[in-house]
Each structure stands twice: as C-alpha cells, then as structure tokens.
Amino acid sequence: MNSNMALIGYIKASNYRIELLKKLIEKPFTPTELANSTKINKGHVSRTLKELCEKKLVECGNEEAKKGRMYLITELGKKIIKEL
C-alpha cells in the first residue's frame, strides 16, 4: 500500500495528471485529442504523458509511430485512479 500512497500523492500534486488519467479511463487517445478534450496545452499533455509512462500508469500502444501515438491507461493507473 505504501507504493500506492506515493503514487496517489504524485498524481494529486498535479491537476494535469488527474485530468489525463480520468480521460484515459474512457478510451485510448492521442496527445492532440487529449489536449483538445481537456483544454490542456499540448506541450503539457506530452510532458505529463511521458511522466505517467515512466510511473507505469499510462502506456503508448504504438510507440513505433511517429505521428498518431495512442496512449492508454494501465491496470496500475486504473487502480490508482479508483483510489483517488
């Protein structure tokens, strides 16, 4: 549970992280789609997705793609968002 508490604190420290995780529960999105649907600047979306990937809360479903990368929430991400 301690590691989850650390992740929950990490997520709560940023409204961007919370918003993007909640959005990704719906379905996979591209960074542009996330930026448009959340009104978060695309640069912030990209940086936040990178951070969430590093924490294993989100993953890119098609990393080989140069454009149109699809991001989805991981099982860990789903678990954490339910605990928020």
C-alpha positions, 0 to 999 in steps of 0.5 A: 500500500505504501507504493500506492500512497506515493503514487496517489500523492504524485498524481494529486500534486498535479491537476494535469495528471488527474485530468489525463488519467480520468480521460484515459479511463474512457478510451485510448487517445492521442496527445492532440485529442487529449489536449483538445478534450481537456483544454490542456496545452499540448506541450503539457499533455506530452510532458505529463504523458511521458511522466505517467509512462515512466510511473507505469500508469499510462502506456503508448500502444504504438510507440513505433509511430511517429505521428498518431501515438495512442496512449492508454491507461494501465491496470496500475493507473486504473487502480490508482485512479479508483483510489483517488 
